[in-house]
Amino acid sequence: MLRTTVDQGYRVEIPEALRDSLHVGDEFFVTITKTGQILLIPARRVDEILDQTAGMWQDREDIPADSLEYVNQIRQG
């Protein structure tokens, strides 16, 4: 585990050991878990995951293209 400090203006310095995988201008989603962990999730990785699943429900004949219609079917059993 690495240690860093929150500086004035809420700046956090990324420890040198982690910098190889980061580039100036990278965007991250940031969240704090219930246990207080700060998570930085690269936006490009989120985009890659979403791209992998994009369209996976396309062209399925058993699921209506209109999601509202599909939900209504599920509710009716």
C-alpha positions in Angstrom: 0.0 0.0 0.0 1.3 3.4 -0.9 0.8 6.6 1.1 0.1 10.1 -0.1 -1.3 13.4 1.4 -4.2 15.6 0.4 -2.7 19.0 -0.2 -4.2 22.5 -0.1 -6.9 22.7 -2.8 -7.6 19.0 -2.4 -4.8 18.0 -4.6 -3.6 14.4 -4.2 -0.2 13.4 -5.6 -0.1 10.0 -7.3 2.8 8.0 -5.9 5.6 7.5 -8.5 5.1 3.7 -8.5 1.6 4.2 -10.0 2.5 6.9 -12.6 3.5 4.6 -15.5 -0.1 3.7 -16.2 -1.4 7.3 -16.0 -1.1 10.0 -18.6 -1.7 13.7 -18.4 -5.2 14.4 -19.6 -6.6 10.9 -18.7 -10.1 11.1 -17.3 -11.3 9.0 -14.3 -14.4 8.3 -12.5 -13.8 8.8 -8.7 -15.7 7.4 -5.8 -15.2 6.7 -2.2 -16.3 3.3 -0.8 -18.1 2.7 2.5 -14.7 1.7 4.0 -13.1 5.0 2.9 -11.2 3.7 -0.1 -10.8 6.2 -2.9 -11.3 4.5 -6.3 -10.1 6.0 -9.6 -11.6 4.2 -12.5 -10.2 5.1 -15.9 -13.0 6.4 -18.1 -11.4 4.8 -21.2 -11.7 1.4 -19.5 -15.4 2.0 -18.7 -15.9 2.9 -22.4 -14.1 -0.3 -23.5 -16.4 -2.4 -21.4 -19.5 -0.6 -22.6 -18.3 -1.0 -26.2 -17.9 -4.8 -25.7 -21.5 -5.1 -24.6 -23.0 -2.5 -27.0 -25.5 -4.1 -29.3 -25.5 -7.5 -27.5 -29.3 -7.3 -27.4 -29.7 -6.2 -31.0 -31.5 -8.3 -33.5 -33.0 -10.6 -30.9 -36.4 -11.7 -32.0 -37.4 -12.9 -28.5 -37.0 -9.3 -27.1 -39.0 -6.4 -28.5 -36.9 -3.5 -29.7 -39.0 -1.2 -27.6 -37.8 -1.7 -24.0 -41.0 -0.3 -22.5 -43.0 -3.0 -24.4 -40.6 -5.6 -23.1 -40.9 -4.5 -19.5 -44.7 -4.5 -19.9 -44.5 -8.1 -21.2 -42.5 -9.1 -18.2 -44.9 -7.5 -15.8 -47.8 -9.4 -17.4 -46.0 -12.7 -17.0 
